[in-house]
Every structure is written in structure tokens, then in C-alpha cells.
Amino acid sequence: KLGIPCARDRVVQQAIKQVIEPIIDPFFLPQSHGFRPNKGTHNALKQCVSYYEEGYKVVVDCDLKQCFDTLNHDKLMYHLEQFIQ
């Protein structure tokens, strides 16, 4: 399981994020707001209002708490390799 990262881990994670994010982010759906550049709660709520005004009446909010603790890391790495050699 993932634990609480130390400062060195955070620096390495941020460096990797800065390289990987611009490569992978364009493949996410525009409706996906979690932990993405220029997205977030406020943008998601604005999008919900826009959808409501278009006639939609249902919003789905998913909290992926401890998601990465339960993912198959081999599959995750396989899919990551599809983007990054």
C-alpha cells in the first residue's frame, strides 16, 4: 500500500508529474475534473450548472478514496508504458 510520503518522495513525485502530465492529460475526457490542470471543484460545479441548464438532471460524483491502494499496479504500469517509453 502507499504510505505517507517523505519530502524526498514528494519532490520525485512532482518531477515525474511534470513530465508525464502533459503527455497523458489530453487523453482524459473533458468531463473528468479531478486532479487535472485548470480543472477542479469550481470548474466541475460550473459544468454541472451548464448541464442542468441543458436539461440534464443527474450528476455523478465519484470519490476514488484509496483507489491506488487497490489497483493492479502491473496493469497500471502496462497502460502507462503505452504513453511513455
N, C-alpha and C positions, 0 to 999 in steps of 0.2 A: 504494500500500500504506500501511497505517497504520504510523506510526513511534512512537518513544518520545516520549510527550507531555511538554511542559514543565509547570511548576507552574500557569501560567495555564490551559492546556488542561485540566488535572485539575479545577480549580475550576469551569470551564464545564461539563465532563462531569458532575460531581457535581450541579450545579444542574439540568441537564437531566434527569438520572436521577431526582432527587427529584420532578420534575413528572410525568414520563412513567410511572415505575414503578407508581404506584397505579392508573393508568388501564389499563395493559396487563396487569399481573400476573394479574388474575382470569381472563384468557382462557387462561392456560397450564394444562396438565394437572397435577393434584396430584402425579403421579409424577415431574414434572420438578423436580430439586433444584438445578441449577447456577445460582449467582449470583442467588438469589432471597431475598427477605426471609424470615427464620425457617426457612430451608432450608439445606442444606449436607451435607457428607460424613457427619457423625454421624447426621443425620436419615435420609439415604439408606441407611446401613448398618442402622439400626433397621428401616426399611421392608423391606429385603432379608430380615432375620430373620423379620419378620412374614409375608412372602410364603412363605418357606421352611416356616414352621410351618403354613401353609395348604395346603402340598403342591406349591408351585411349586419347580422345581429349576434354573432357568436365570435368570441375571442378565445384563443387557446394560449395559455401561459404555461410553459414547461420549465420546471426547476430541475436542473440536472445535478442535484446535490450528490456528491461523491461519485460522479459519473466516471471519472478517470480511475477510481479505485477498482471499478468492476469491469472496465473494458478489457477486451482481449488485446494485450499490448503487441502481440505478434501481428495481428491483423491491422492494428493502428500503424505500426511501422511499415507494413507492406503497402498500405494506401499512401502513406507519407512518401515512400520511395517512388510513387507514380509521379510526384511533383518535383522531388529533389533527389538528385543522384548522389 
